[in-house]
Structure formats: C-alpha cells, structure tokens
Amino acid sequence: MAEKLTEAQIESELANSPEWGETSGEIQRTYQFPDFKASIAFVDALAEYAERVRHHPDILIRYNKVTVSVSTHDAGGITAKDFALAQEADRIASQLVTA
C-alpha cells in the first residue's frame, strides 16, 4: 500500500508540478485543448495509463477542458502514486498539444 505524504512532502511535489494544486485532500489540474476531440483523445490515453497502473483519477470533461483529480483512497490521501499519475497526464497532454 502507498504511504500518505506529509503536507511538507506534498508542497515539495507541487513545487515540481506548478500547474497542479491541492484541493480537498487531492491534487488537481485543468487542461485546455483545441477542441472536444482532443479532450477525448487525452482522456482515452490517460485511461489506458490508469488501467495499466491500476490507479484511477476522477475526470471531468467540459468540451475543450479536462479536469483531473487524484488521491489514493486506500492510503487516505495524497501519495507518490498520485504525483506519478500527474506527471504522466502532463506528458500525455504535452504530446497531444505538440502533435
């Protein structure tokens, strides 16, 4: 089981992930894409990764905006697994934007 991070550890990780923020015991970021189709392509790619690592974020789609929220429920808060997912989401989004 993943270990819940301390507030200091979370702040340190967020410093390395400037687009992400902490809210209500989870980390969250909103991505903006050119259109709905690009938003769905991002969600599809992120879903593939989430299934592979068995760690699933909450995803909210609003046309060209996708909000990703993640915490580790069995640890009761934010863990390193959440930041790994955040990094992968950023990588996927950057590939879609430059493609």
N, CA, C and O atoms as a GROMACS GRO file, in nm:
protein
  396
    1MET      N    1   0.085  -0.119   0.000
    1MET     CA    2   0.000   0.000   0.000
    1MET      C    3   0.089   0.125   0.000
    1MET      O    4   0.192   0.130   0.067
    2ALA      N    5   0.047   0.224  -0.075
    2ALA     CA    6   0.120   0.351  -0.082
    2ALA      C    7   0.104   0.426   0.050
    2ALA      O    8   0.000   0.419   0.116
    3GLU      N    9   0.208   0.499   0.085
    3GLU     CA   10   0.207   0.575   0.210
    3GLU      C   11   0.165   0.720   0.184
    3GLU      O   12   0.214   0.785   0.092
    4LYS      N   13   0.073   0.768   0.265
    4LYS     CA   14   0.025   0.905   0.255
    4LYS      C   15   0.140   1.003   0.279
    4LYS      O   16   0.218   0.986   0.373
    5LEU      N   17   0.150   1.105   0.193
    5LEU     CA   18   0.255   1.205   0.207
    5LEU      C   19   0.219   1.307   0.314
    5LEU      O   20   0.102   1.334   0.340
    6THR      N   21   0.322   1.364   0.374
    6THR     CA   22   0.301   1.474   0.470
    6THR      C   23   0.271   1.602   0.392
    6THR      O   24   0.293   1.608   0.271
    7GLU      N   25   0.221   1.702   0.459
    7GLU     CA   26   0.192   1.829   0.394
    7GLU      C   27   0.319   1.890   0.334
    7GLU      O   28   0.315   1.946   0.225
    8ALA      N   29   0.432   1.878   0.404
    8ALA     CA   30   0.559   1.929   0.351
    8ALA      C   31   0.600   1.854   0.225
    8ALA      O   32   0.649   1.916   0.130
    9GLN      N   33   0.581   1.724   0.222
    9GLN     CA   34   0.614   1.646   0.103
    9GLN      C   35   0.523   1.684  -0.014
    9GLN      O   36   0.568   1.693  -0.128
   10ILE      N   37   0.396   1.705   0.015
   10ILE     CA   38   0.301   1.746  -0.089
   10ILE      C   39   0.342   1.881  -0.147
   10ILE      O   40   0.343   1.899  -0.269
   11GLU      N   41   0.376   1.976  -0.061
   11GLU     CA   42   0.418   2.109  -0.107
   11GLU      C   43   0.543   2.099  -0.193
   11GLU      O   44   0.554   2.169  -0.294
   12SER      N   45   0.636   2.014  -0.154
   12SER     CA   46   0.758   1.994  -0.232
   12SER      C   47   0.726   1.936  -0.370
   12SER      O   48   0.780   1.982  -0.471
   13GLU      N   49   0.639   1.837  -0.374
   13GLU     CA   50   0.600   1.776  -0.502
   13GLU      C   51   0.525   1.877  -0.589
   13GLU      O   52   0.546   1.881  -0.710
   14LEU      N   53   0.439   1.957  -0.529
   14LEU     CA   54   0.364   2.057  -0.606
   14LEU      C   55   0.457   2.163  -0.664
   14LEU      O   56   0.428   2.219  -0.770
   15ALA      N   57   0.568   2.192  -0.596
   15ALA     CA   58   0.664   2.288  -0.648
   15ALA      C   59   0.723   2.238  -0.780
   15ALA      O   60   0.762   2.318  -0.865
   16ASN      N   61   0.730   2.106  -0.797
   16ASN     CA   62   0.780   2.045  -0.920
   16ASN      C   63   0.670   2.024  -1.023
   16ASN      O   64   0.698   1.984  -1.136
   17SER      N   65   0.548   2.051  -0.986
   17SER     CA   66   0.431   2.034  -1.074
   17SER      C   67   0.346   2.160  -1.066
   17SER      O   68   0.236   2.156  -1.012
   18PRO      N   69   0.396   2.271  -1.120
   18PRO     CA   70   0.333   2.401  -1.094
   18PRO      C   71   0.190   2.417  -1.142
   18PRO      O   72   0.119   2.503  -1.089
   19GLU      N   73   0.146   2.340  -1.237
   19GLU     CA   74   0.008   2.352  -1.285
   19GLU      C   75  -0.091   2.277  -1.197
   19GLU      O   76  -0.212   2.294  -1.210
   20TRP      N   77  -0.039   2.195  -1.108
   20TRP     CA   78  -0.124   2.115  -1.019
   20TRP      C   79  -0.142   2.188  -0.887
   20TRP      O   80  -0.054   2.263  -0.844
   21GLY      N   81  -0.256   2.166  -0.822
   21GLY     CA   82  -0.282   2.225  -0.692
   21GLY      C   83  -0.350   2.123  -0.602
   21GLY      O   84  -0.402   2.022  -0.648
   22GLU      N   85  -0.346   2.152  -0.476
   22GLU     CA   86  -0.411   2.064  -0.378
   22GLU      C   87  -0.546   2.123  -0.342
   22GLU      O   88  -0.558   2.242  -0.314
   23THR      N   89  -0.647   2.038  -0.342
   23THR     CA   90  -0.780   2.081  -0.302
   23THR      C   91  -0.856   1.963  -0.242
   23THR      O   92  -0.864   1.856  -0.304
   24SER      N   93  -0.909   1.981  -0.126
   24SER     CA   94  -0.992   1.880  -0.060
   24SER      C   95  -0.927   1.742  -0.053
   24SER      O   96  -0.992   1.641  -0.078
   25GLY      N   97  -0.799   1.738  -0.019
   25GLY     CA   98  -0.731   1.611   0.000
   25GLY      C   99  -0.693   1.537  -0.127
   25GLY      O  100  -0.670   1.416  -0.124
   26GLU      N  101  -0.687   1.610  -0.239
   26GLU     CA  102  -0.643   1.550  -0.364
   26GLU      C  103  -0.566   1.654  -0.443
   26GLU      O  104  -0.571   1.773  -0.412
   27ILE      N  105  -0.496   1.609  -0.547
   27ILE     CA  106  -0.431   1.704  -0.636
   27ILE      C  107  -0.514   1.714  -0.762
   27ILE      O  108  -0.581   1.618  -0.802
   28GLN      N  109  -0.508   1.832  -0.825
   28GLN     CA  110  -0.600   1.859  -0.936
   28GLN      C  111  -0.535   1.955  -1.036
   28GLN      O  112  -0.459   2.045  -1.001
   29ARG      N  113  -0.569   1.931  -1.162
   29ARG     CA  114  -0.526   2.022  -1.269
   29ARG      C  115  -0.632   2.023  -1.378
   29ARG      O  116  -0.696   1.921  -1.405
   30THR      N  117  -0.650   2.139  -1.440
   30THR     CA  118  -0.738   2.151  -1.556
   30THR      C  119  -0.653   2.176  -1.680
   30THR      O  120  -0.570   2.267  -1.682
   31TYR      N  121  -0.674   2.093  -1.781
   31TYR     CA  122  -0.605   2.106  -1.909
   31TYR      C  123  -0.701   2.169  -2.009
   31TYR      O  124  -0.822   2.148  -2.002
   32GLN      N  125  -0.647   2.246  -2.102
   32GLN     CA  126  -0.728   2.302  -2.209
   32GLN      C  127  -0.672   2.255  -2.343
   32GLN      O  128  -0.552   2.263  -2.368
   33PHE      N  129  -0.761   2.206  -2.428
   33PHE     CA  130  -0.724   2.153  -2.559
   33PHE      C  131  -0.794   2.234  -2.668
   33PHE      O  132  -0.885   2.311  -2.639
   34PRO      N  133  -0.751   2.216  -2.793
   34PRO     CA  134  -0.811   2.295  -2.902
   34PRO      C  135  -0.960   2.268  -2.922
   34PRO      O  136  -1.034   2.358  -2.962
   35ASP      N  137  -1.004   2.144  -2.895
   35ASP     CA  138  -1.143   2.111  -2.920
   35ASP      C  139  -1.183   1.986  -2.841
   35ASP      O  140  -1.101   1.928  -2.768
   36PHE      N  141  -1.307   1.945  -2.856
   36PHE     CA  142  -1.361   1.831  -2.783
   36PHE      C  143  -1.288   1.702  -2.820
   36PHE      O  144  -1.257   1.620  -2.733
   37LYS      N  145  -1.260   1.684  -2.948
   37LYS     CA  146  -1.193   1.562  -2.994
   37LYS      C  147  -1.055   1.546  -2.928
   37LYS      O  148  -1.019   1.435  -2.889
   38ALA      N  149  -0.981   1.653  -2.914
   38ALA     CA  150  -0.851   1.648  -2.847
   38ALA      C  151  -0.868   1.617  -2.699
   38ALA      O  152  -0.787   1.544  -2.641
   39SER      N  153  -0.973   1.671  -2.637
   39SER     CA  154  -1.001   1.640  -2.496
   39SER      C  155  -1.024   1.491  -2.478
   39SER      O  156  -0.972   1.430  -2.385
   40ILE      N  157  -1.103   1.433  -2.566
   40ILE     CA  158  -1.134   1.291  -2.556
   40ILE      C  159  -1.010   1.206  -2.584
   40ILE      O  160  -0.991   1.102  -2.520
   41ALA      N  161  -0.926   1.247  -2.677
   41ALA     CA  162  -0.801   1.175  -2.704
   41ALA      C  163  -0.714   1.172  -2.579
   41ALA      O  164  -0.653   1.070  -2.548
   42PHE      N  165  -0.708   1.284  -2.508
   42PHE     CA  166  -0.633   1.291  -2.382
   42PHE      C  167  -0.691   1.195  -2.279
   42PHE      O  168  -0.618   1.119  -2.216
   43VAL      N  169  -0.822   1.199  -2.262
   43VAL     CA  170  -0.888   1.112  -2.164
   43VAL      C  171  -0.865   0.965  -2.200
   43VAL      O  172  -0.839   0.884  -2.111
   44ASP      N  173  -0.875   0.930  -2.326
   44ASP     CA  174  -0.851   0.793  -2.369
   44ASP      C  175  -0.709   0.747  -2.333
   44ASP      O  176  -0.690   0.638  -2.280
   45ALA      N  177  -0.610   0.832  -2.363
   45ALA     CA  178  -0.471   0.796  -2.335
   45ALA      C  179  -0.447   0.787  -2.184
   45ALA      O  180  -0.376   0.698  -2.138
   46LEU      N  181  -0.505   0.878  -2.108
   46LEU     CA  182  -0.489   0.874  -1.962
   46LEU      C  183  -0.558   0.751  -1.904
   46LEU      O  184  -0.507   0.690  -1.810
   47ALA      N  185  -0.673   0.714  -1.959
   47ALA     CA  186  -0.744   0.594  -1.912
   47ALA      C  187  -0.660   0.469  -1.936
   47ALA      O  188  -0.657   0.379  -1.852
   48GLU      N  189  -0.592   0.462  -2.050
   48GLU     CA  190  -0.505   0.347  -2.078
   48GLU      C  191  -0.395   0.336  -1.973
   48GLU      O  192  -0.367   0.228  -1.921
   49TYR      N  193  -0.333   0.449  -1.942
   49TYR     CA  194  -0.228   0.450  -1.840
   49TYR      C  195  -0.286   0.411  -1.703
   49TYR      O  196  -0.228   0.328  -1.633
   50ALA      N  197  -0.398   0.469  -1.666
   50ALA     CA  198  -0.460   0.443  -1.536
   50ALA      C  199  -0.493   0.295  -1.520
   50ALA      O  200  -0.474   0.238  -1.412
   51GLU      N  201  -0.543   0.234  -1.625
   51GLU     CA  202  -0.574   0.091  -1.620
   51GLU      C  203  -0.446   0.009  -1.602
   51GLU      O  204  -0.442  -0.087  -1.525
   52ARG      N  205  -0.342   0.049  -1.673
   52ARG     CA  206  -0.215  -0.024  -1.667
   52ARG      C  207  -0.156  -0.021  -1.526
   52ARG      O  208  -0.104  -0.122  -1.478
   53VAL      N  209  -0.162   0.095  -1.460
   53VAL     CA  210  -0.103   0.107  -1.326
   53VAL      C  211  -0.205   0.085  -1.214
   53VAL      O  212  -0.170   0.089  -1.096
   54ARG      N  213  -0.329   0.062  -1.252
   54ARG     CA  214  -0.438   0.036  -1.157
   54ARG      C  215  -0.452   0.150  -1.054
   54ARG      O  216  -0.463   0.128  -0.934
   55HIS      N  217  -0.451   0.271  -1.107
   55HIS     CA  218  -0.468   0.391  -1.024
   55HIS      C  219  -0.551   0.489  -1.107
   55HIS      O  220  -0.503   0.541  -1.208
   56HIS      N  221  -0.674   0.514  -1.064
   56HIS     CA  222  -0.772   0.582  -1.148
   56HIS      C  223  -0.809   0.721  -1.094
   56HIS      O  224  -0.853   0.734  -0.980
   57PRO      N  225  -0.792   0.823  -1.176
   57PRO     CA  226  -0.829   0.959  -1.136
   57PRO      C  227  -0.978   0.984  -1.159
   57PRO      O  228  -1.045   0.910  -1.230
   58ASP      N  229  -1.026   1.090  -1.099
   58ASP     CA  230  -1.158   1.143  -1.133
   58ASP      C  231  -1.136   1.238  -1.251
   58ASP      O  232  -1.041   1.316  -1.249
   59ILE      N  233  -1.222   1.232  -1.350
   59ILE     CA  234  -1.205   1.312  -1.471
   59ILE      C  235  -1.336   1.384  -1.502
   59ILE      O  236  -1.443   1.322  -1.508
   60LEU      N  237  -1.327   1.514  -1.522
   60LEU     CA  238  -1.442   1.595  -1.559
   60LEU      C  239  -1.412   1.659  -1.695
   60LEU      O  240  -1.312   1.727  -1.711
   61ILE      N  241  -1.499   1.636  -1.792
   61ILE     CA  242  -1.480   1.688  -1.927
   61ILE      C  243  -1.582   1.799  -1.952
   61ILE      O  244  -1.702   1.780  -1.934
   62ARG      N  245  -1.532   1.915  -1.993
   62ARG     CA  246  -1.616   2.028  -2.033
   62ARG      C  247  -1.568   2.077  -2.169
   62ARG      O  248  -1.485   2.167  -2.177
   63TYR      N  249  -1.620   2.018  -2.274
   63TYR     CA  250  -1.586   2.047  -2.413
   63TYR      C  251  -1.435   2.040  -2.434
   63TYR      O  252  -1.382   1.930  -2.457
   64ASN      N  253  -1.362   2.153  -2.429
   64ASN     CA  254  -1.218   2.150  -2.454
   64ASN      C  255  -1.135   2.158  -2.326
   64ASN      O  256  -1.014   2.177  -2.331
   65LYS      N  257  -1.200   2.143  -2.212
   65LYS     CA  258  -1.129   2.146  -2.083
   65LYS      C  259  -1.152   2.013  -2.011
   65LYS      O  260  -1.263   1.961  -2.006
   66VAL      N  261  -1.042   1.961  -1.956
   66VAL     CA  262  -1.049   1.836  -1.882
   66VAL      C  263  -0.984   1.859  -1.746
   66VAL      O  264  -0.868   1.899  -1.738
   67THR      N  265  -1.059   1.833  -1.640
   67THR     CA  266  -1.006   1.845  -1.505
   67THR      C  267  -0.978   1.706  -1.452
   67THR      O  268  -1.065   1.619  -1.452
   68VAL      N  269  -0.854   1.686  -1.405
   68VAL     CA  270  -0.811   1.558  -1.350
   68VAL      C  271  -0.787   1.579  -1.200
   68VAL      O  272  -0.713   1.668  -1.160
   69SER      N  273  -0.851   1.495  -1.118
   69SER     CA  274  -0.834   1.499  -0.973
   69SER      C  275  -0.793   1.359  -0.928
   69SER      O  276  -0.847   1.260  -0.976
   70VAL      N  277  -0.696   1.354  -0.837
   70VAL     CA  278  -0.648   1.222  -0.795
   70VAL      C  279  -0.600   1.223  -0.650
   70VAL      O  280  -0.537   1.317  -0.603
   71SER      N  281  -0.633   1.115  -0.582
   71SER     CA  282  -0.580   1.084  -0.449
   71SER      C  283  -0.579   0.932  -0.438
   71SER      O  284  -0.639   0.863  -0.519
   72THR      N  285  -0.511   0.883  -0.336
   72THR     CA  286  -0.503   0.739  -0.316
   72THR      C  287  -0.598   0.703  -0.204
   72THR      O  288  -0.567   0.721  -0.086
   73HIS      N  289  -0.714   0.652  -0.239
   73HIS     CA  290  -0.820   0.628  -0.142
   73HIS      C  291  -0.779   0.530  -0.032
   73HIS      O  292  -0.810   0.552   0.085
   74ASP      N  293  -0.710   0.422  -0.068
   74ASP     CA  294  -0.674   0.323   0.035
   74ASP      C  295  -0.566   0.374   0.130
   74ASP      O  296  -0.544   0.315   0.236
   75ALA      N  297  -0.496   0.485   0.094
   75ALA     CA  298  -0.399   0.547   0.185
   75ALA      C  299  -0.462   0.663   0.262
   75ALA      O  300  -0.402   0.715   0.356
   76GLY      N  301  -0.580   0.703   0.221
   76GLY     CA  302  -0.649   0.813   0.289
   76GLY      C  303  -0.596   0.950   0.256
   76GLY      O  304  -0.607   1.042   0.337
   77GLY      N  305  -0.538   0.966   0.137
   77GLY     CA  306  -0.488   1.098   0.099
   77GLY      C  307  -0.397   1.091  -0.021
   77GLY      O  308  -0.408   1.001  -0.104
   78ILE      N  309  -0.308   1.187  -0.030
   78ILE     CA  310  -0.220   1.203  -0.145
   78ILE      C  311  -0.092   1.123  -0.123
   78ILE      O  312  -0.030   1.129  -0.016
   79THR      N  313  -0.053   1.048  -0.226
   79THR     CA  314   0.068   0.966  -0.220
   79THR      C  315   0.155   0.993  -0.343
   79THR      O  316   0.118   1.068  -0.433
   80ALA      N  317   0.271   0.930  -0.344
   80ALA     CA  318   0.361   0.940  -0.459
   80ALA      C  319   0.294   0.887  -0.585
   80ALA      O  320   0.325   0.933  -0.695
   81LYS      N  321   0.204   0.789  -0.571
   81LYS     CA  322   0.132   0.736  -0.688
   81LYS      C  323   0.053   0.846  -0.759
   81LYS      O  324   0.041   0.846  -0.881
   82ASP      N  325   0.000   0.938  -0.682
   82ASP     CA  326  -0.078   1.048  -0.740
   82ASP      C  327   0.009   1.141  -0.822
   82ASP      O  328  -0.030   1.186  -0.930
   83PHE      N  329   0.128   1.168  -0.771
   83PHE     CA  330   0.219   1.255  -0.846
   83PHE      C  331   0.275   1.185  -0.969
   83PHE      O  332   0.303   1.250  -1.070
   84ALA      N  333   0.291   1.054  -0.963
   84ALA     CA  334   0.333   0.978  -1.081
   84ALA      C  335   0.225   0.987  -1.188
   84ALA      O  336   0.256   1.004  -1.306
   85LEU      N  337   0.100   0.975  -1.149
   85LEU     CA  338  -0.010   0.988  -1.245
   85LEU      C  339  -0.015   1.130  -1.300
   85LEU      O  340  -0.040   1.149  -1.420
   86ALA      N  341   0.008   1.229  -1.216
   86ALA     CA  342   0.008   1.369  -1.261
   86ALA      C  343   0.117   1.391  -1.366
   86ALA      O  344   0.093   1.457  -1.467
   87GLN      N  345   0.235   1.337  -1.343
   87GLN     CA  346   0.344   1.352  -1.440
   87GLN      C  347   0.309   1.286  -1.572
   87GLN      O  348   0.338   1.341  -1.679
   88GLU      N  349   0.248   1.170  -1.566
   88GLU     CA  350   0.209   1.101  -1.689
   88GLU      C  351   0.100   1.179  -1.762
   88GLU      O  352   0.102   1.189  -1.885
   89ALA      N  353   0.005   1.234  -1.688
   89ALA     CA  354  -0.100   1.316  -1.750
   89ALA      C  355  -0.039   1.436  -1.820
   89ALA      O  356  -0.080   1.471  -1.931
   90ASP      N  357   0.058   1.500  -1.756
   90ASP     CA  358   0.126   1.614  -1.818
   90ASP      C  359   0.199   1.572  -1.946
   90ASP      O  360   0.197   1.643  -2.046
   91ARG      N  361   0.263   1.456  -1.942
   91ARG     CA  362   0.336   1.405  -2.058
   91ARG      C  363   0.239   1.379  -2.174
   91ARG      O  364   0.264   1.418  -2.288
   92ILE      N  365   0.128   1.314  -2.143
   92ILE     CA  366   0.028   1.285  -2.247
   92ILE      C  367  -0.026   1.414  -2.306
   92ILE      O  368  -0.037   1.427  -2.428
   93ALA      N  369  -0.060   1.510  -2.221
   93ALA     CA  370  -0.115   1.637  -2.268
   93ALA      C  371  -0.015   1.711  -2.357
   93ALA      O  372  -0.053   1.768  -2.459
   94SER      N  373   0.111   1.710  -2.319
   94SER     CA  374   0.211   1.781  -2.398
   94SER      C  375   0.229   1.715  -2.535
   94SER      O  376   0.253   1.785  -2.633
   95GLN      N  377   0.219   1.584  -2.542
   95GLN     CA  378   0.228   1.515  -2.670
   95GLN      C  379   0.111   1.551  -2.760
   95GLN      O  380   0.128   1.567  -2.881
   96LEU      N  381  -0.007   1.564  -2.704
   96LEU     CA  382  -0.126   1.598  -2.784
   96LEU      C  383  -0.119   1.741  -2.836
   96LEU      O  384  -0.161   1.769  -2.948
   97VAL      N  385  -0.066   1.831  -2.756
   97VAL     CA  386  -0.058   1.970  -2.794
   97VAL      C  387   0.045   1.990  -2.906
   97VAL      O  388   0.026   2.073  -2.995
   98THR      N  389   0.155   1.914  -2.900
   98THR     CA  390   0.261   1.932  -2.999
   98THR      C  391   0.242   1.844  -3.122
   98THR      O  392   0.314   1.858  -3.221
   99ALA      N  393   0.143   1.752  -3.117
   99ALA     CA  394   0.122   1.660  -3.230
   99ALA      C  395   0.056   1.729  -3.347
   99ALA      O  396   0.032   1.666  -3.450
   0.00000   0.00000   0.00000
